[in-house]
Amino acid sequence: MDINPVLPEGGGMDFKEYFEQAWQVFTGHFAPILVNTLVMIVVSIASLGILAPVVSAGYMQSLLLALREDRPPEVKDLFAHMDLFFPLFGFVALFIIVVFIGLVFLILPGIAILLAGTYFLIYMLPLMTDQRLGLVEAIKESSRMAMEQPIVEHIAVVAVLIILDSIGSSIVFGGLVTHPYACLFILAVYEVKKQRQISSSSTEPPPLSKQGTSGHQG
């Protein structure tokens, strides 16, 4: 299975290619992905949501490795980033409280906060597990990635995530299929954005040294 980030000419995203990449990985590792998704849901429910953020982080990283290295996800991957438990639990708890307050007093602000969180934080977990960024740094970088031009592309990415998860939640056990597929699609986009950043950094001219800007010495 040959899966590599696709950088289309002209800078635009090839959504068809990302859907195909996600589908290739999903079908190629269907059984382990299904098992991991089910275990993640069971652990999240059994722990009353306490472990949900940290096992979700491990889940995303296992899918990223499946996408990048053709590595089958394993149940132990879900617990591979327990060092992120406290920052993720604290952040998610605070975010849920803010959304709840918004929904209780004024429904629209609550929905707006939820959508804003989805829009700006969509890459937060892979940034923390893959690039080992801290919580604040991951939030900043995910927000920066979300605001990269053209913004309409990122809006489309978020729309895909919302639509797939909505379809999954409307069908019994549908989320076992739609959620991992949506995550793989997001991770395919994440890989491209990361490669764009690497390519952009490598083409930038190096900063002038102090000696070079001070004129000829001697």
Secondary structure, 3 states (H helix, E strand, C coil): CCCCCCCCCCCCCCHHHHHHHHHHHHHHCHHHHHHHHHHHHHHHHHCCCCCHHHHHHHHHHHHHHHHHHCCCCCHHHHHCCHHHHHHHHHHHHHHHHHHHHHHHHCHHHHHHHHHHHHHHCCCHHHHHHHCCCCHHHHHHHHHHHHCCCCHHHHHHHHHHHHHHHHHHHHCCCCHHHHHHHHHHHHHHHHHHHHHHHHHHHHHCCCCCCHHHHCCCCC
